[in-house]
Amino acid sequence: TKLKNQEYDGLDQLESDLNVMFENAKRYNVPNSAIYKRVFKLQQLMQ
């Protein structure tokens, strides 16, 4: 992974990739699913 291989030049790049992952998880999972709920909580923690 990029994180493991230290390929990020800064936290903003990591945050951008995480946001893409979160939005994809919410797009492809129903709002009441465990994945959707966990992603929502993670997004709140990042803000």
ZICOR-V58148 format. One record per pair of residues at least 12 apart in sequence whose C-alpha atoms are under 6 Angstrom apart, sorted by the first residue. I is the first residue (numbers start at 0). GAP is how many residues later the second one is. D is the distance in Angstrom with one decimal. If there is no record, write none. Layout:
i/gap/d
I/GAP/D
I/GAP/D
//
This chain:
i/gap/d
21/17/5.8
//
